[in-house]
Amino acid sequence: MDLVTPALGLLFWQTVIFLTTLFILAKFAWKPIVKALQEREHVITDALGAAEKAKEEMKNLQATNEKMLQEGRAEREKMMKDAQVTANGIVSEAKEKATEEANRIVHNAKALIETEKNAALAEVRNTAASLSLQIAEKLLKKNLSGDESQKALVNEYIKEAKLN
C-alpha cells in the first residue's frame, strides 16, 4: 500500500513545482498567446463584417458580389492560416526552450555526479593507502621470524582495522 500512496512531502513538492510552472506559463506564455489569438479574432471578425456589408450593398450586381465574396473568403483563410502559423510557432518555440533547459539541467547533473564520483574514489584510494601504510609500519616494528607468524600478524591487523 505504501507503493501506491504518495508521501505528504512528495505531494507538497509536486504541488509547489506544479504551481510554479503554472505561474511561469501564465505570466510568460499564455497571456501573449491569448492576446495574439484575440487580436486575430478581432481582425477576422472585422473582416467578416466588412464582407457581409459589401454583400448587402452589392446585392443588385451579382458579378461584383461574387468577386467580393471570393476576396473575403480568401482573406479570411489567409488570416486563419496566419493565426495558425503564429500559434504553432509560439508553441514550438516554447517546446524548444523547455527542451534546451532540460538538456542543460541533465548536463549539469551529470557533471556534478562525475565530480562526486571522482572525489569518492580519491577518498577510497587515500584510505586504502593509509591502511596499507599502517599495516606496513606495524610489520616493520615487530621482528618476526617465520612466514606463518607474519601471515597471522597481517590477518590480525586486518581484523583490527576499521574501514570507514
VEXKELUM-942970 format. One line per field, with one value per residue: residue number from 1; residue in three letters; x, y, z of N, C-alpha, C in turn. Coordinates in steps of 0.02 Angstrom, whole numbers, plus 50000, padded with zeros to 5 digits. Atoms other than C-alpha are relative to their C-alpha. Example, Ala and Ser with C-alpha at 12.3 -4.5 7.8 and 13.67 -1.06 7.14 Angstrom:
BEGIN
nr	[1/2]
rest	[ALA/SER]
npx	[50045/49958]
npy	[49941/49941]
npz	[50000/49997]
capx	[50615/50684]
capy	[49775/49947]
capz	[50390/50357]
cpx	[50045/49961]
cpy	[50060/50055]
cpz	[50000/50037]
This chain:
BEGIN
nr	[1/2/3/4/5/6/7/8/9/10/11/12/13/14/15/16/17/18/19/20/21/22/23/24/25/26/27/28/29/30/31/32/33/34/35/36/37/38/39/40/41/42/43/44/45/46/47/48/49/50/51/52/53/54/55/56/57/58/59/60/61/62/63/64/65/66/67/68/69/70/71/72/73/74/75/76/77/78/79/80/81/82/83/84/85/86/87/88/89/90/91/92/93/94/95/96/97/98/99/100/101/102/103/104/105/106/107/108/109/110/111/112/113/114/115/116/117/118/119/120/121/122/123/124/125/126/127/128/129/130/131/132/133/134/135/136/137/138/139/140/141/142/143/144/145/146/147/148/149/150/151/152/153/154/155/156/157/158/159/160/161/162/163/164]
rest	[MET/ASP/LEU/VAL/THR/PRO/ALA/LEU/GLY/LEU/LEU/PHE/TRP/GLN/THR/VAL/ILE/PHE/LEU/THR/THR/LEU/PHE/ILE/LEU/ALA/LYS/PHE/ALA/TRP/LYS/PRO/ILE/VAL/LYS/ALA/LEU/GLN/GLU/ARG/GLU/HIS/VAL/ILE/THR/ASP/ALA/LEU/GLY/ALA/ALA/GLU/LYS/ALA/LYS/GLU/GLU/MET/LYS/ASN/LEU/GLN/ALA/THR/ASN/GLU/LYS/MET/LEU/GLN/GLU/GLY/ARG/ALA/GLU/ARG/GLU/LYS/MET/MET/LYS/ASP/ALA/GLN/VAL/THR/ALA/ASN/GLY/ILE/VAL/SER/GLU/ALA/LYS/GLU/LYS/ALA/THR/GLU/GLU/ALA/ASN/ARG/ILE/VAL/HIS/ASN/ALA/LYS/ALA/LEU/ILE/GLU/THR/GLU/LYS/ASN/ALA/ALA/LEU/ALA/GLU/VAL/ARG/ASN/THR/ALA/ALA/SER/LEU/SER/LEU/GLN/ILE/ALA/GLU/LYS/LEU/LEU/LYS/LYS/ASN/LEU/SER/GLY/ASP/GLU/SER/GLN/LYS/ALA/LEU/VAL/ASN/GLU/TYR/ILE/LYS/GLU/ALA/LYS/LEU/ASN]
npx	[50041/49955/49978/50054/50016/49941/49986/50024/49947/50000/50059/49986/49951/50031/50046/49960/49970/50055/50024/49947/50002/50061/49990/49953/50036/50052/49968/49960/50020/50071/50025/49986/50036/50071/50005/49992/50060/50056/49990/50017/50073/50030/49986/50043/50069/50007/49999/50064/50051/49992/50022/50074/50024/49989/50048/50066/49999/49992/50049/50027/49948/49979/49931/49957/50012/49963/49929/49988/50004/49939/49946/50010/49983/49928/49968/50015/49958/49931/49994/50004/49936/49950/50011/49979/49927/49974/50010/49954/49933/49993/49999/49938/49947/50003/49976/49928/49969/50006/49953/49932/49991/49995/49934/49950/50005/49973/49928/49972/50006/49949/49935/49997/49993/49932/49955/50009/49973/49927/49981/50009/49947/49938/50003/49989/49929/49962/50013/49964/49929/49987/50006/49941/49942/50005/49984/49929/49964/50005/49960/49929/49984/49995/49953/50032/49952/50024/50054/50065/50013/50013/50068/50046/50000/50036/50072/50023/50004/50057/50061/50002/50008/50069/50009/50054]
npy	[49941/49942/49986/49966/49937/49957/49969/49931/49956/50005/49962/49929/49975/50003/49944/49939/49999/49990/49931/49957/50007/49968/49928/49979/50004/49949/49935/49988/50034/50000/49933/49979/50043/49980/49933/50006/50032/49952/49950/50032/50010/49935/49985/50044/49978/49938/50017/50032/49946/49960/50042/50001/49934/49995/50045/49968/49940/50019/50052/49992/50014/50069/50013/49965/50033/50064/49984/49976/50058/50040/49963/50005/50068/50010/49962/50035/50060/49978/49980/50061/50034/49960/50010/50068/50001/49963/50041/50057/49974/49985/50064/50036/49963/50018/50069/49999/49971/50048/50055/49975/49994/50068/50027/49965/50026/50068/49994/49977/50055/50051/49974/50002/50071/50021/49969/50034/50068/49994/49984/50060/50046/49974/50013/50072/50012/49973/50043/50063/49987/49989/50066/50039/49973/50020/50071/50007/49971/50048/50059/49983/49991/50065/50045/50065/50050/50046/49979/50013/49947/49938/50005/49994/49930/49961/50015/49969/49928/49988/50006/49943/49939/49981/49965/49950]
npz	[50000/50000/50068/50035/49966/49996/49936/49995/50025/50072/50024/49989/50049/50066/50003/50006/50067/50047/49995/50027/50072/50022/49994/50052/50064/50002/50004/50059/50061/50016/50014/50069/50048/49998/50028/50073/50028/49996/50053/50063/50001/50016/50070/50040/49991/50039/50071/50016/50001/50062/50056/49999/50020/50072/50033/49999/50043/50070/50014/50067/50050/49982/50022/49952/49936/49998/49995/49931/49955/50009/49968/49928/49979/50005/49946/49938/49999/49989/49929/49959/50008/49965/49928/49985/50005/49943/49940/50004/49988/49928/49964/50014/49967/49928/49993/50010/49941/49946/50014/49987/49927/49972/50019/49960/49932/50001/50009/49936/49951/50017/49980/49927/49980/50017/49952/49936/50008/49998/49932/49959/50018/49971/49927/49990/50013/49943/49943/50011/49993/49929/49968/50019/49964/49929/49995/50014/49943/49945/50017/49994/49930/49966/50033/50004/50022/50052/50044/49967/49950/50037/50027/49943/49978/50052/49992/49938/50011/50044/49960/49955/50037/50010/50064/49997]
capx	[50000/50149/50195/50027/50003/50125/50205/50145/50313/50308/50133/50189/50340/50242/50110/50241/50327/50160/50104/50273/50265/50085/50132/50279/50171/50029/50149/50255/50167/49979/49948/50042/49961/49786/49818/49879/49731/49608/49686/49673/49492/49452/49536/49441/49278/49306/49347/49190/49084/49157/49122/48939/48917/48991/48875/48720/48772/48812/48658/48596/48762/48788/48953/49032/48953/49032/49202/49191/49138/49286/49405/49329/49344/49523/49569/49483/49575/49739/49708/49660/49818/49923/49845/49877/50058/50086/50011/50112/50270/50242/50207/50358/50470/50411/50443/50618/50659/50594/50697/50854/50828/50800/50958/51057/50995/51036/51210/51243/51181/51294/51444/51404/51386/51552/51638/51564/51614/51793/51801/51735/51861/52003/51946/51940/52116/52181/52100/52173/52346/52336/52281/52423/52549/52485/52499/52673/52728/52667/52752/52916/52909/52892/53033/52956/53049/52936/52811/52669/52688/52693/52532/52448/52500/52437/52269/52257/52292/52164/52031/52078/52073/51910/51859/51756]
capy	[50000/50116/50098/50166/50305/50451/50532/50702/50782/50718/50788/50955/50973/50914/51045/51180/51134/51124/51294/51371/51302/51359/51534/51545/51486/51603/51750/51725/51608/51604/51792/51828/51680/51729/51911/51865/51750/51883/52010/51888/51851/52037/52055/51905/51966/52138/52059/51951/52104/52201/52056/52048/52234/52226/52081/52179/52336/52243/52132/52200/52175/51986/51982/52110/52024/51856/51936/52021/51859/51766/51902/51899/51710/51711/51846/51751/51591/51684/51760/51591/51514/51658/51638/51451/51476/51605/51493/51343/51449/51507/51330/51256/51394/51358/51172/51207/51317/51186/51050/51157/51193/51009/50961/51093/51029/50849/50900/50994/50846/50725/50838/50851/50662/50636/50758/50675/50503/50558/50633/50472/50367/50480/50462/50272/50272/50382/50270/50112/50191/50248/50074/49994/50111/50072/49885/49903/50012/49884/49743/49836/49874/49693/49574/49413/49251/49146/49163/49089/49218/49359/49296/49280/49457/49529/49440/49504/49684/49671/49614/49758/49889/49985/50038/50196]
capz	[50000/50029/49846/49790/49918/49895/50045/50107/50068/49890/49865/49938/49822/49671/49710/49732/49568/49477/49542/49499/49323/49305/49365/49243/49098/49145/49161/49007/48885/48898/48903/48741/48654/48710/48665/48491/48463/48523/48406/48263/48311/48306/48138/48070/48144/48067/47900/47905/47949/47804/47688/47744/47723/47549/47507/47559/47466/47305/47305/47138/47050/47057/46964/47081/47229/47184/47163/47334/47419/47345/47404/47578/47590/47530/47656/47796/47750/47743/47914/47986/47914/47980/48153/48149/48093/48230/48364/48305/48304/48483/48542/48453/48521/48698/48672/48607/48755/48876/48790/48795/48980/49018/48922/49016/49184/49138/49080/49243/49346/49252/49281/49466/49481/49394/49511/49665/49599/49572/49746/49823/49727/49784/49964/49948/49874/50015/50146/50067/50058/50239/50294/50196/50274/50449/50419/50345/50491/50618/50523/50519/50704/50753/50714/50653/50622/50510/50369/50473/50611/50481/50399/50569/50616/50449/50471/50649/50593/50455/50579/50695/50557/50547/50371/50359]
cpx	[50043/50024/49948/49986/50063/50006/49976/50052/50003/49942/50012/50046/49972/49951/50037/50029/49946/49977/50052/50000/49938/50007/50045/49965/49947/50031/50032/49974/49927/49973/50017/49962/49927/49991/50005/49938/49939/50007/49982/49924/49965/50011/49955/49927/49987/49997/49934/49943/50003/49975/49923/49971/50007/49950/49931/49996/50002/49951/49974/50052/50031/50072/50049/49995/50041/50075/50018/49998/50063/50060/49995/50018/50075/50037/49989/50044/50073/50010/49998/50066/50055/49994/50024/50076/50031/49993/50047/50072/50013/50005/50066/50060/50002/50025/50076/50036/49997/50049/50072/50014/50007/50068/50055/50001/50029/50077/50034/49998/50052/50070/50010/50009/50070/50050/49996/50030/50076/50025/49995/50055/50067/50003/50012/50074/50043/49992/50038/50075/50019/49999/50061/50062/49999/50020/50076/50042/50000/50043/50075/50021/50012/50047/49971/50049/49974/49943/49932/49984/49986/49929/49949/49995/49962/49925/49972/49992/49942/49934/49993/49983/49925/49996/49941/49971]
cpy	[50063/50017/50040/50069/50044/50033/50073/50049/50000/50040/50075/50026/49996/50058/50065/50006/50013/50073/50049/49998/50034/50076/50025/49999/50054/50069/50013/49968/50009/50070/50023/49959/50020/50068/49998/49969/50046/50054/49972/49990/50066/50017/49958/50021/50064/49985/49967/50052/50042/49961/49998/50066/50009/49957/50032/50060/49981/49945/50003/49982/49932/49986/50031/49967/49935/50012/50021/49941/49957/50034/49995/49931/49987/50037/49965/49937/50018/50019/49940/49961/50037/49991/49931/49995/50035/49959/49940/50022/50014/49935/49963/50036/49985/49929/49997/50027/49951/49942/50022/50005/49932/49969/50032/49973/49930/50002/50022/49945/49946/50024/49998/49929/49976/50028/49965/49929/50001/50016/49939/49949/50022/49987/49926/49983/50024/49955/49934/50010/50010/49934/49957/50024/49981/49927/49990/50026/49950/49938/50015/50008/49933/49955/49930/49950/49959/50029/49992/50055/50066/49999/50008/50072/50044/49988/50033/50076/50018/49996/50062/50065/50014/50042/50048/50008]
cpz	[50000/49930/49961/50029/50004/50068/49998/49972/49924/49970/50007/49946/49929/49991/49991/49930/49948/50000/49972/49924/49971/50002/49943/49932/49994/49990/49932/49935/49983/49983/49929/49948/49996/49969/49924/49968/50002/49946/49932/49994/49983/49926/49955/50004/49959/49926/49979/49998/49937/49940/49997/49976/49924/49962/49997/49952/49925/49979/49928/49946/50017/49981/50049/50068/50005/50007/50071/50050/49995/50033/50076/50027/49997/50056/50068/50007/50014/50073/50046/49996/50036/50076/50021/49999/50060/50064/50001/50013/50073/50039/49988/50032/50075/50012/49993/50061/50059/49990/50013/50075/50032/49983/50041/50072/50004/49994/50066/50052/49986/50021/50075/50025/49986/50049/50067/49998/50005/50070/50045/49985/50029/50075/50015/49989/50059/50062/49992/50008/50073/50038/49984/50036/50074/50009/49990/50059/50059/49986/50008/50072/50036/49961/50001/49969/49941/49960/50034/50050/49965/49972/50055/50023/49949/50007/50062/49991/49954/50038/50046/49963/49990/49936/50006/49931]
